Amino acid sequence: MRSGVRERVKRLIEIDPYLEPYRKILERRLSNVVDREQQLTRGELSISGFAAGHEYFGLHFRENEWVFREWAPNATSVYLVGDMTGWQETKSFRLNRVNAEGVWELSLPAHMMNHGDLYRLRIHWPEGVGDRIPAYARRVVQDPETLIFNAQVWLPPQPYEWKCLDFICQSSALFIYEAHVGMAQEEEKIGSYREFMTSVLP
């Protein structure tokens, strides 16, 4: 058992003595949590840092250039294809593998992608090739005719203007567990978003 697990469970039971009969179960579960956190972070970053992978992977516009990163450890080559390439593989949109763990990266001048462009990945691996939506896509849209989903570049010429001027953003990391809109209700049916808003949210 990892160091500190017993001490943390001991403190928990001091707060709530009714948990005493479950001490071993709590120790085992907390030990599993600590082990999984170590597996995910490799001890190199915090769990909140691990959860912020979207700040590194995906498409970003920084310092007047586009930077795109994807994790594809079994790929032999990766291309961005989309409106900007005529949906064909082109040399200028081929990603470079940057490490042995399978991180791929592409940097492009600002003019090579535009707000609203649709794109996806074309990944080659030893057994074949296939298209997929990037894992860290921030915006995905569906074509109303083909019903195919694609990622979409989103960099409007005018930034969004906030309506709530007195909103204060917390500086600490925001943790959201999960919210299943269709299941988050008492009735045995698939709920609507409106029902979710009125019955679950404060």
C-alpha positions in Angstrom: 0.0 0.0 0.0 1.3 3.4 -0.9 2.6 5.7 1.9 0.1 8.1 3.2 -3.0 6.1 2.3 -3.5 4.7 5.8 -3.0 8.1 7.3 -5.5 9.7 4.9 -8.1 7.0 5.7 -7.4 7.4 9.5 -8.1 11.2 9.2 -11.3 10.4 7.2 -12.5 8.0 9.9 -11.7 10.6 12.6 -14.1 12.9 10.8 -16.8 10.2 10.4 -16.4 7.3 12.8 -19.3 5.4 11.1 -16.8 4.6 8.4 -14.6 2.5 10.7 -16.1 -0.9 9.6 -15.1 0.0 6.0 -11.5 1.0 6.8 -9.9 -1.8 4.7 -12.2 -1.1 1.7 -11.4 2.6 1.9 -7.7 1.9 2.1 -7.9 -0.4 -0.9 -9.9 2.0 -3.0 -7.7 5.0 -2.1 -4.7 3.0 -2.9 -6.1 2.2 -6.3 -6.8 5.9 -6.9 -3.2 6.8 -6.0 -1.9 4.0 -8.2 -4.0 5.2 -11.2 -2.9 8.8 -10.7 0.7 7.7 -10.7 0.1 5.7 -13.9 -1.5 8.6 -15.6 0.9 11.3 -14.5 4.1 9.2 -14.2 4.8 11.4 -11.2 5.8 14.2 -13.7 2.8 16.5 -13.3 -0.3 17.0 -11.2 -3.6 15.3 -11.9 -5.0 18.7 -12.9 -2.0 19.2 -15.2 -2.8 15.8 -16.8 -6.5 16.8 -17.2 -5.4 20.0 -19.0 -4.1 18.0 -22.0 -6.5 20.0 -24.2 -4.1 23.0 -23.7 -1.3 21.1 -25.4 -3.1 18.7 -27.8 -5.5 19.8 -30.6 -5.5 22.9 -32.7 -4.3 26.2 -31.2 -3.6 29.6 -32.7 -0.6 31.0 -30.9 1.8 33.8 -31.7 0.3 34.2 -35.2 0.6 30.6 -36.2 -1.4 27.4 -36.0 -0.1 24.6 -33.9 -1.7 21.2 -34.0 -0.7 18.2 -31.9 -2.1 14.6 -31.7 -1.2 11.5 -29.8 -1.1 8.5 -32.3 1.5 6.0 -31.0 0.9 3.4 -33.7 0.8 5.7 -36.7 3.4 5.7 -39.4 2.2 9.1 -40.8 -0.5 11.6 -40.0 -2.0 14.3 -42.2 -4.5 17.1 -41.6 -7.0 17.0 -44.4 -9.9 19.3 -44.9 -11.2 22.4 -46.7 -7.7 23.9 -46.8 -6.3 20.8 -48.6 -9.2 19.9 -50.9 -9.5 16.8 -48.6 -6.3 15.5 -50.0 -3.0 14.6 -48.3 -0.5 17.3 -48.9 3.1 17.6 -47.8 2.6 21.0 -46.1 -0.1 19.4 -43.8 1.9 16.3 -42.8 2.5 16.1 -39.1 6.0 15.3 -37.7 6.5 12.7 -35.0 8.1 14.6 -32.1 8.8 11.8 -29.6 8.9 8.0 -29.0 5.6 8.2 -27.1 3.7 9.0 -30.3 3.1 12.7 -30.2 2.7 14.3 -33.6 2.9 18.0 -34.4 2.4 20.5 -37.2 3.0 24.3 -37.3 1.4 26.4 -40.0 1.5 30.1 -40.9 -1.7 31.9 -40.0 -3.0 32.2 -43.6 -3.1 28.4 -44.1 -6.2 27.8 -42.1 -9.3 30.0 -41.8 -12.2 30.4 -39.4 -14.9 27.9 -40.3 -12.6 25.4 -42.2 -13.6 21.8 -41.7 -10.8 19.3 -41.1 -10.0 15.8 -39.8 -7.0 13.5 -39.5 -5.9 10.9 -42.0 -3.8 8.4 -40.1 -1.6 5.7 -41.7 -0.5 2.6 -39.7 1.2 -0.6 -40.8 -2.1 -2.4 -41.6 -3.9 0.5 -43.4 -5.2 4.0 -43.3 -8.3 5.8 -42.0 -9.8 9.2 -41.2 -10.9 10.3 -37.7 -11.8 13.4 -35.8 -8.9 14.7 -33.6 -9.2 13.5 -30.0 -8.9 17.1 -28.7 -11.1 18.8 -31.2 -12.7 21.9 -29.6 -15.5 22.2 -32.1 -17.1 19.5 -34.2 -20.0 19.9 -36.7 -22.2 17.5 -38.6 -22.9 17.9 -42.3 -26.7 18.1 -42.6 -26.7 16.1 -45.9 -23.9 13.4 -45.5 -24.3 13.3 -41.6 -20.5 13.1 -41.4 -18.8 14.9 -38.5 -15.7 17.0 -38.9 -13.7 19.2 -36.6 -14.0 22.9 -37.4 -11.5 25.8 -37.1 -13.0 28.4 -34.7 -11.3 31.7 -34.7 -14.0 34.4 -35.4 -12.7 37.8 -36.5 -14.5 39.4 -33.5 -14.1 37.6 -30.2 -17.2 36.7 -28.2 -18.5 39.6 -26.1 -19.4 38.5 -22.6 -22.9 39.6 -21.5 -22.3 39.0 -17.8 -19.9 41.7 -16.9 -19.7 41.0 -13.1 -18.6 37.3 -13.6 -15.4 36.5 -11.7 -13.4 33.5 -12.9 -11.8 31.4 -10.2 -8.1 31.0 -10.4 -8.1 27.4 -9.1 -8.6 24.5 -11.5 -12.2 23.6 -12.2 -13.1 20.0 -11.7 -16.3 18.6 -13.3 -17.0 14.9 -12.7 -19.8 14.1 -15.2 -23.3 15.2 -16.0 -25.4 12.9 -18.1 -28.3 15.1 -19.2 -30.5 12.2 -20.3 -30.0 10.1 -17.2 -29.9 12.8 -14.5 -33.5 12.6 -13.3 -35.8 10.6 -11.2 -38.2 9.3 -13.9 -37.4 6.1 -15.9 -37.0 7.8 -19.2 -34.4 9.8 -21.2 -34.6 13.4 -20.0 -34.4 16.5 -22.0 -31.9 19.3 -21.4 -34.7 21.6 -20.1 -35.7 18.9 -17.5 -32.1 18.6 -16.5 -31.8 22.4 -16.0 -34.9 22.7 -13.9 -34.6 19.6 -11.8 -30.9 19.1 -11.3 -29.0 22.3 -11.6 -29.3 24.8 -8.7 
